[in-house]
């Protein structure tokens, strides 16, 4: 176990998690195997600090939310654009309206 850690609870994906704060990169380097094992086996999470300031977070992979498929996101944006175009009631285009607002 890291000798100079403090713990606090944070929420990841609406689930409270205990985060262990490693006091510095040097300690992390010296005990990397131990830290990775704790993340893997106990689902521990660490805030990594450099010169006392947080610079990174080490989390188990199951704590990271799944990323949406870029093609699905793009398809949803295109569908939304078509829906807006079908229901557009102004005689002016969106570009014209924004240009007027910026003047």
For each residue, the residues with C-beta under 8 A, 3 or more apart:
1: 5 34 38
2: 5 20 22 23 27 31 34 35
3: 27
4: 22 23 27
5: 1 2 20 21 22 23 46
6: 20 21
7: 18 19 20 21
8: 18 19 21
9: 16 17 18 19
10: 16 17 19 45
11: 14 15 16 17
12: 15 17 45 59 63
13: 63 65
14: 11
15: 11 12 63
16: 9 10 11
17: 9 10 11 12 43 45 63
18: 7 8 9 44 45
19: 7 8 9 10 45 46 47 57
20: 2 5 6 7 38 44 45 46 47
21: 5 6 7 8 46 47 49 54
22: 2 4 5 27 28 35 46 47 48 49
23: 2 4 5 27 49
24: 27 28 49 50 51 52
25: 28 29 48 49 50
26: 29 30
27: 2 3 4 22 23 24 30 31
28: 22 24 25 31 32 35 46 48
29: 25 26 32
30: 26 27
31: 2 27 28 34 35
32: 28 29 35 36
33: 36 37
34: 1 2 31 37 38
35: 2 22 28 31 32 38 39 44 46 58
36: 32 33 39 40
37: 33 34 40 41
38: 1 20 34 35 41 42 44
39: 35 36 42 43 44 45 46 58 59 60
40: 36 37 60
41: 37 38
42: 38 39
43: 17 39 60 62 63
44: 18 20 35 38 39 60
45: 10 12 17 18 19 20 39 57 58 59 60 63
46: 5 19 20 21 22 28 35 39 57 58
47: 19 20 21 22 54 56 57
48: 22 25 28 54 55 56 57 58
49: 21 22 23 24 25 52 53 54 55
50: 24 25 53 55
51: 24
52: 24 49
53: 49 50
54: 21 47 48 49 57
55: 48 49 50
56: 47 48
57: 19 45 46 47 48 54
58: 35 39 45 46 48
59: 12 39 45 63 64
60: 39 40 43 44 45 63
61: 64
62: 43
63: 12 13 15 17 43 45 59 60
64: 59 61
65: 13
66:
67:
68: 72 73
69: 72 73
70: 73 74
71: 74 75
72: 68 69 75 76
73: 68 69 70 76 77
74: 70 71 77 78
75: 71 72 78 79
76: 72 73 79 80
77: 73 74 80 81
78: 74 75 81 82
79: 75 76 82 83
80: 76 77 83 84
81: 77 78 84 85
82: 78 79 85 86
83: 79 80 86 87
84: 80 81 87 88
85: 81 82 88
86: 82 83
87: 83 84
88: 84 85 94
89:
90: 93 97
91:
92: 96 97 100
93: 90 96 97
94: 88 97 98
95: 98 99
96: 92 93 99 100
97: 90 92 93 94 100 101
98: 94 95 101 102
99: 95 96 102 103
100: 92 96 97 103
101: 97 98
102: 98 99
103: 99 100
